[in-house]
């Protein structure tokens, strides 16, 4: 995994949205990278594909303490 370049301002929010698939990064992997970067997990939402989409979506909200 690679590290994330996250702004260091206290209270800064990071909202990540990405497609989820078993051979891409998982929500747990992304959450671990955010923790390594010093952010605290606020919420994680996973949405199943809608309409013609073929992949689930994951949304992660994290905050710099």
ZAMIVEX-411152 format. One line per field, with one value per residue: residue number from 1; y, x, z of N, C-alpha, C in turn; residue in one letter. Coordinates in Angstrom, 2 decimals, padded with zeros to 5 digits. Layout:
<atoms>
n	c(NUM, ...)
n.y	c(Y, ...)
n.x	c(X, ...)
n.z	c(Z, ...)
ca.y	c(Y, ...)
ca.x	c(X, ...)
ca.z	c(Z, ...)
c.y	c(Y, ...)
c.x	c(X, ...)
c.z	c(Z, ...)
res	c(a, ...)
</atoms>
This chain:
<atoms>
n	c(1, 2, 3, 4, 5, 6, 7, 8, 9, 10, 11, 12, 13, 14, 15, 16, 17, 18, 19, 20, 21, 22, 23, 24, 25, 26, 27, 28, 29, 30, 31, 32, 33, 34, 35, 36, 37, 38, 39, 40, 41, 42, 43, 44, 45, 46, 47, 48, 49, 50, 51, 52, 53, 54, 55, 56, 57, 58, 59, 60, 61, 62, 63, 64, 65)
n.y	c(-001.18, 002.30, 005.42, 008.11, 011.51, 013.80, 016.83, 018.75, 020.31, 020.93, 019.43, 019.18, 017.77, 014.72, 013.33, 010.42, 008.69, 005.75, 003.06, -000.26, -003.32, -006.70, -007.02, -004.53, -001.79, -002.32, -001.14, -001.40, -001.38, 001.23, 002.70, 001.99, 003.22, 005.89, 006.10, 005.69, 008.06, 009.75, 010.40, 010.29, 007.93, 008.77, 008.04, 005.29, 004.24, 001.84, 001.20, -000.73, -001.63, 000.44, 000.74, 000.71, 000.33, -001.62, -002.12, -001.97, 000.96, 002.80, 005.02, 007.10, 008.99, 010.97, 012.55, 015.00, 014.96)
n.x	c(000.84, 000.35, 001.22, -000.88, -001.23, -002.16, -003.76, -002.60, -004.07, -005.66, -008.77, -009.48, -011.36, -011.72, -013.15, -013.69, -014.52, -015.11, -014.98, -015.74, -014.12, -013.06, -010.31, -009.25, -008.42, -009.67, -012.29, -011.35, -008.57, -008.17, -009.12, -007.17, -004.92, -005.69, -005.70, -002.96, -002.07, -002.87, -005.56, -008.88, -011.45, -014.69, -017.11, -018.32, -019.71, -021.24, -022.44, -024.51, -024.38, -026.23, -028.84, -027.32, -024.78, -021.89, -020.34, -019.96, -020.10, -018.04, -017.94, -016.01, -015.63, -013.38, -011.46, -009.07, -007.70)
n.z	c(000.00, -000.53, 001.03, 002.21, 001.21, 003.25, 004.23, 007.06, 008.84, 011.92, 012.69, 010.05, 007.41, 005.58, 002.80, 001.21, -001.71, -003.44, -005.84, -004.99, -005.05, -005.09, -005.79, -005.69, -003.51, -000.25, 001.96, 004.58, 004.18, 003.18, 005.35, 007.23, 006.06, 006.33, 009.12, 009.61, 008.56, 010.49, 010.82, 012.16, 012.00, 011.01, 009.74, 007.78, 004.78, 002.79, -000.39, -002.39, -005.91, -008.17, -010.58, -013.70, -012.73, -011.94, -009.76, -006.19, -004.07, -001.86, 000.85, 002.82, 005.69, 007.35, 009.97, 010.95, 014.10)
ca.y	c(000.00, 003.57, 006.32, 009.19, 012.86, 014.43, 018.10, 018.58, 021.27, 020.30, 019.46, 019.01, 016.59, 014.05, 012.48, 009.59, 007.88, 004.91, 001.81, -001.37, -004.59, -007.54, -006.90, -003.16, -001.54, -002.48, -000.06, -001.60, -000.93, 002.69, 003.18, 001.82, 004.28, 007.15, 006.06, 005.91, 009.48, 010.50, 010.79, 009.46, 007.54, 009.34, 007.21, 004.50, 003.80, 001.02, 001.14, -001.72, -001.00, 000.88, 000.90, 000.01, 000.20, -003.01, -002.23, -001.26, 002.21, 003.00, 006.41, 007.17, 010.33, 010.95, 013.90, 015.18, 015.42)
ca.x	c(000.00, 001.06, 000.72, -001.73, -000.77, -003.35, -003.48, -002.38, -004.83, -006.53, -010.20, -009.69, -012.14, -011.39, -014.23, -013.23, -015.55, -014.44, -015.63, -015.23, -014.02, -012.18, -008.88, -008.85, -008.32, -010.90, -012.55, -010.45, -007.23, -008.19, -009.24, -005.85, -004.06, -006.10, -005.21, -001.51, -001.88, -003.27, -006.96, -009.81, -012.62, -015.96, -018.20, -018.11, -020.97, -021.06, -023.69, -024.53, -024.57, -027.58, -029.04, -026.37, -023.47, -021.49, -019.54, -020.41, -019.41, -017.74, -017.71, -015.38, -015.42, -012.40, -011.16, -007.80, -008.00)
ca.z	c(000.00, -000.50, 002.05, 001.72, 001.49, 003.82, 004.88, 008.49, 009.64, 012.92, 012.37, 008.61, 007.02, 004.32, 002.32, 000.11, -002.35, -004.41, -006.20, -004.21, -005.76, -004.27, -006.10, -005.45, -002.08, 000.51, 002.92, 005.72, 003.79, 003.09, 006.73, 007.84, 005.53, 006.96, 010.50, 009.53, 008.26, 011.67, 010.80, 012.92, 011.22, 011.46, 009.22, 006.56, 004.17, 001.59, -001.15, -003.47, -007.22, -008.53, -012.01, -014.56, -012.08, -011.72, -008.54, -004.99, -003.76, -000.45, 001.22, 004.12, 006.22, 008.43, 010.46, 011.64, 015.48)
c.y	c(001.24, 004.45, 007.40, 010.53, 013.65, 015.76, 017.95, 019.55, 020.56, 020.48, 019.28, 017.71, 016.02, 013.15, 011.74, 008.78, 007.06, 003.66, 000.68, -002.64, -005.41, -007.40, -005.46, -002.99, -001.72, -001.28, -000.18, -001.13, 000.60, 003.29, 003.07, 002.90, 005.63, 007.21, 006.29, 007.39, 010.37, 010.96, 009.80, 009.18, 008.13, 008.47, 006.46, 004.04, 003.00, 000.90, 000.12, -001.01, -000.67, 001.00, 000.06, -000.12, -001.27, -003.21, -001.45, 000.01, 002.26, 004.47, 006.42, 008.63, 010.21, 012.39, 013.89, 015.69, 016.77)
c.x	c(000.88, 000.46, -000.12, -001.13, -002.00, -002.97, -003.43, -003.16, -005.73, -008.00, -010.51, -010.44, -011.63, -012.58, -013.72, -014.41, -014.86, -015.27, -014.95, -015.23, -012.94, -010.70, -008.39, -008.68, -009.69, -011.09, -011.63, -009.04, -007.16, -008.30, -007.90, -004.88, -004.40, -005.60, -003.70, -001.19, -002.36, -004.71, -007.80, -011.05, -013.88, -017.12, -017.73, -019.47, -020.62, -022.42, -023.54, -024.75, -026.04, -027.67, -028.07, -024.97, -023.15, -020.72, -020.17, -019.58, -019.17, -017.42, -017.14, -015.19, -014.48, -012.04, -009.79, -008.13, -007.36)
c.z	c(000.00, 000.57, 001.39, 002.09, 001.93, 004.45, 006.40, 009.37, 010.64, 012.54, 010.89, 008.34, 005.71, 003.98, 001.11, -000.42, -003.43, -004.69, -005.44, -005.06, -005.06, -004.59, -006.03, -003.95, -001.42, 001.43, 004.12, 005.39, 003.74, 004.49, 007.45, 007.35, 006.15, 008.40, 010.54, 009.29, 009.41, 011.68, 011.58, 012.05, 011.84, 011.00, 007.98, 006.07, 002.92, 000.91, -002.26, -004.81, -007.48, -010.05, -012.82, -013.96, -011.85, -010.42, -007.39, -004.81, -002.25, -000.24, 002.63, 004.49, 007.40, 008.78, 011.13, 013.05, 015.80)
res	c(x, x, x, x, x, x, x, x, x, x, x, x, x, x, x, x, x, x, x, x, x, x, x, x, x, x, x, x, x, x, x, x, x, x, x, x, x, x, x, x, x, x, x, x, x, x, x, x, x, x, x, x, x, x, x, x, x, x, x, x, x, x, x, x, x)
</atoms>
